[in-house]
Amino acid sequence: MVLHVRGVLLPDDETVDLWLDGDRVSRSPLPGAETISDGGFILPGLVDAHCHPGIAPGGGPIGSLDEARELALVDRDAGVLAIRDAGSPYPYPELDDDPEMPRLARAGRHIAPPRRYLRGIGVEVAAADVPATVREQARAGNGWVKLVGDWLERDAGDLAPAWDAATMTAAVEAAHAAGVRAAVHTFSESAVEIMVRAGVDSVEHGTGLSLDLVDEMARRGTALVPTMINIETFGGIAERAREKFPGYAKHMLALRDGFPDVVRAAYEAGVPIYLGTDAGGGIEHGMAAAEMLLLHTRAGMSALDALAAGSWRAREWLGFPGLVEGGLADLVVYDRDPRADLRVVTAPRRIVLRGRVVR
Ligand SMILES: [Zn+2]
């Protein structure tokens, strides 16, 4: 069955006809097509570039492949047609080619120091074993590895880098030698500095970024995935930690309060920014549109750039071609122009994934 869609394609901003032949896009007419959408505004789907279908609601690993599928389908039904899994304690490579699943760019398990990350999530190793573990997790994923750059250090009572600069540099080099990119979880000022200078490809959260470091990221082309929904949970984290770790609690609140300005500075400096919700554990799936609105309203990204961060530009970054001749047959259609009112992205009228109508 060949599908036909007509509408205004963003960001090109022109009315186009698209024919979807299986999982491929044709920009020239194909015979026997059924028109499934005429009018509205077309995107190649939303992207959640920081998502955890392998982490169960409430925390801990999921229990089955079906659970990963169910969680990712919540995102898909909100218009998310590509996901970067930013670390999974439960491997699910079987789902990469599942016709129901959003496109998957996956890291293996989080790589963390012993007892310095969420229990049961990461593979926990000493500094000397980091490069070998990176190679192993590069094979478990399909293009990414995920490093834990910092976490609460109980003895110090504050955030502290997971490893020293030499170990982090070796980790990033091992990832690149294995042909994958490295993403790093960082909240603190010290860890993000180590990681950016170590040449990491993608900074996750990045609350500790300084203006100098933002310029360095722009110069290097290092990506930032700010996960603004996650940062809004820092108040609860601080509340729960206040009694035992008052310094840490205070630090987390300061990072939260300074954060929208960090993202704004990164945006103004030209750092490539991508949308990520950090769904999994304490954050629900299906929140990509909400995260996009935060990038727009709180971090000052223009509607067009917020759309790009959570759609075509993110797909390009992850290696999923969009609505070009021979591209992948993923699209969402909105009734009204999301550039004029970004809230439109919460209500897709049509969703097509891998050439199949979802809605
Ligand atoms: Zn995460």
Residues whose N, C-alpha, C, O or C-beta is under 5 A from the ligand:
A	BS01	ZN	A86 D278
